[in-house]
Amino acid sequence: MTLLESRRVTATARRRGVPRRRGGLAGYFFVGGYAVLLLAFGVFPTVYAFYLSLTNDRGQFTGINQFVKVAQDYRFVPAFTDMLLYLAMWLVVLVGLTVLVAVVLRGRMRPGLSALFRFLFYIPGALAGVASVLVWLFMLDPAVSPVSWLLDSLGFHSFAAVLTPGNLPVIFVLIAFWTGAGGWIVVMYGALNNIPDEVLEAARMDGAGPWKTAWHIQIPMIRQWIAYMAILAFAAGTQLFVEPQLLQTASLGRVTPTWSPNQLAYVFAFQQGDFNGAAAISVFLLALGLIGAGLLVRRSDMFKVDET
């Protein structure tokens, strides 16, 4: 239908007394509530962080001096290096295993058994972050762990041996995957269910096996959901704080208190009283998150609208 024809139909409907559809107030209510929360806990803190990062403790404008100061701190590069190593491992493990498990659940299991596994995968995500870390503290201590035999066979005979600096990125990836992957498996499974059965049937008729179908059809058709998962996982990974902080406390100082940038910002703000430096670190993290999200959105065509 052309634009002119659409206008004619609308005009005819008005002359015949057909009432115009009006949007309800419920939509404005929900959007308004979200907008208020976004402004209060998202936009305003971000603007205030920018203000603090460009001024000193007396409110005087200092330009990029705060950014230069924190970047020259001896703890800055190690903290960001640790976080980037963790992010690389975390994203590869999350995207690879989550999509793989979702594809297997969708195509290789009976519906009842698939639903049971999805429920079991989701259970760890119901735990709060602190509780999850405490569970892993128990699991990683060879003295009390139910898998102490496995830790001993790997050469970890004490809790201190487990918490060596080289093992920390792997430990944090395990904790993050255990707590967050289950929910994403459910999301990816739902995305796979949106693929028309006719498409999968056509692939089978053309001779494509389960893995070729997954690689060439299913995964490309849910790439926008995969990008969405990667963006949120990347953003969450840059905010790593609870896990290293609790491990640092539980290990009696064996883990550095500035392992992640968020921990470094905490030290700047609450141990050194330098809120301006802490704000500069938060702006660095914001810029890193925006760059990562922008690259993922661009490469995945996440907001591309199919023309019909």
N, C-alpha and C positions, 0 to 999 in steps of 0.2 A: 504494500500500500504506500503510495506516494504521500509526501507531506501535504499536498493540496487536498487529496482525498481524505486524509485523516482530519484536516480542519473542517471539511464539509460534513463528515460524520459527526464530529463534535458539535458543530453548529446545529445540525438537525436534531441531535439529542437534546440540546438546550431548548429548542423551540417546542419539542414535544413534552417538555417538563421533566425530563430525566434528571434527577438530582446529581450534582457533581460529588464525586467521592472525596471525602475529607479525611485527612490523617487524624488519628486519635491523639489524645494528650499523653498516652502511655509512652509512646516513642520519645517525645520531647522530655518526659520525666526521666527515663533511663539515660538518654544521652546527656541531659543536664547534670545528672548525678555523676556520670563518668567525667564530664568536663570539669566539674568542681574538684573532684579528687585528682584529676590529672594536673590541674593548675596548682593545687595545694601541695601535692607530694611529688610532682614531676617537673613542671615548668618553673615554678618559683624557686625550689632548691637549686635547680640548674643555673638560673640567672644569678642567684646569690653566690653560688660557687664561682662563677665567672667574675663577679665583682670582687670576691675575696682574693682570687688568684691574680688580679691586676692591681691590688693595693697592698699596703703593709698593715701592721697591727694598729697604726694610728689613722688608718683610712686614707693615707696619701697614695696617689696614683704612682705605680712603679713600673708600668709596662710589663715586659716579659721577665723581669728580674726574678720573680718567684719561680717561674718555669726553669730558668737557668740554674737557680739555687738548688732545686730538688734534683735536676738532671745531673748536677755535679756531685751530688751526695754519693758516697761510696756504696750505699745500699740500693741505689736506684736501679742500676743495670742488672745486678743479680736478681732482684725481685721481678723485674719485667722478663728477664730470661727464663726464670723458673715458670712464670705464668704462661709464656708463649710455648714452652715445651709441653706443659700440661695441656694447653689448649689443642696443640697439634695432635697429641695422643688421644685426647678426649673426643675430639670431633671425628677422627678416623674410626675409633672403636664404636662410638655411638651410631654414626650413620651406617657403617658397614654391618654391624651385628643387628641393629634394630630393623633395618630394611630386610636383611636376610631372614630373621625370625618371622617377620610379618608375612613375607612371601611364602615361607614354609607353612605357616599356620593357615594361610589363605588357600593354598593349593594342594597340600599333601596330607591334611588331617581332616577327620570327620568333624562336622559342625559342633557336636557336643564336646568332643575332646579339645577342639580349638578354643571354645569358650572357657573351658576349665583352665587351660594354660594361660589364656589372656588374664584371667582373674588372678592366678598365682603370680604372674609377672607384675601385676599392678600392686600387689600387697605391700612390697617394700616402699613404694612411693607414698603410702599413707602415713609413714612415720615422719616425724619432724626431723629437720636436718641435724639438730643436736643429738637426738636419740639415735639416729643412724650412725653418727660418728662414734658414739659410745658403744654401740654394738660392734663396730669394727675394731675399736680399742680392745675389746674382749677377744675378738677373733684373731688379732695380730699378736697377742701376747702368748708366747709358747708355754708359759707356765700355767695358763688356764684355758687356752684355746681348745675347742673340740677337734681341731685339725692340727694339733701340735705335731703329729707324726709327719704331716706334709711340710710344715715349717722346718722341722729338724732335717728332713731329707733334702731340703733346699739349702741347708747350711745356716739357717737362722735359729740359733740356740738361745737367744735372749731377746727381750723387747728392744734393747738398744741396738742390736744387730739389724732388726727389722727396720728401724727408723733411721738408717743411714741416709745422708742427703741424696744419694743416687736412686734410692728406692721411693722417695716421697712422691714424685710425679705419678708413678705406677699406683701407689696406694690411694692417692686422691682420685685417680681415674676409676679405680675399683669402687670406691665409695660413691662417686657420682653416678657411675653406670648402675650400680645396685639400687640406688634410690630413684633415679630419674628415667631409666630406659623403659621400664614397664609401661608407664603412661604413654610414651611415644610409640611403643609397639602397638598399643590399642589405636592410636591416631593413624599410624601407617596402615594398619589392617582396615580401618574404615575407609581410608583413601583408596586402597586396592579394591574394596567392594564397590566403589563408584565406577570402575571400569566395566563397560557393557559386556555381558557374557558373549554377545555376538562377535566381538573383537577377539576374545580368547578362543572361541570355537573356530573362527577363521584361521587363527594361527595354528591350531592343532590340525586342521584339515590341510594346511600347507606343509605339514611335517615338522613343525617346531616342537621340540620337547619342552619340559617344564623350565629348564634353566635358560634356554634360548628365549622362551616366551617372557620369562622374568626380565632378562637383560635387555631385550630389544623392544618389548612392548610395555610391560607393567612398570618397570622403573622409570623409563622416559615419560610415561603418562602421569606419574605422581611426582615428577621432579620439583614442582612448585611446593608441594608439601614437604619434600626433603629439604628444600632451601629454607622453608619456614622453620623447620626443626633445627637446622644448623644455625640460623640466625639467633634463635632464642637460646640455644645451647652455648653459642659463642658469647652472647651477652652475659649469661649466667656464669660462665667460666671466668670472665674477667673480674667478677665480683667475689672470687674465692677468698673466704675469710674464716668461716666457722671451723672448717676442717683443720687447716694448719694451726689455728689458734688453740684448739682443744688438744691437738697432738703436742703442741709446744708445752702446754700446761701439764699434760699427763706424762710427758717424757722428762719432766723436771729440767727443762732448758736444753735438751739435746737437739731440738728443732729450733732454728733461728726464729726470733719473733718478728722478723721482717721478710719472711719467705715469699709472700705475695705483695703486690702493690697496695692492696687494701690494708694489709697489716702495716705496711710502711706508713700509709696515710694515718692510720690509727696512732702509731707511735709519734708522728709529727704533731697530731692534734692533742692527744691526751697525756703524753709523757713529756713532750718538749714544749707544749703550749703554743705551737706554731700552726694555727688554723689556716693561715694564708698558704703555707706550703702544702698542707693537706688538701686544700682546695685545688691547688695546681696539679697535684697527683690525680685527683678525681677528674679534672678536665683532660688530662692525658688519657685516662681510661675511657672517657666519653668519646674522645676523638678516635681512639683505637676501635671502639665498638661501632661507631658510625662508618668508619672506613671498611671494616669487615662486613657489616651488613650491606653497605652499598655494593661491594664486589659480588657478594652472593646474590643480591637482587638482580644485578646486571647480567651475571652469567647464567642465571636460571630463568630469566624472563618471567619473574614471579608475578608481576602486575600486568603482564601482557593479556589483552582481551582478544579472544578469538573473533574474527570477523565472520558474520553470518550473512 
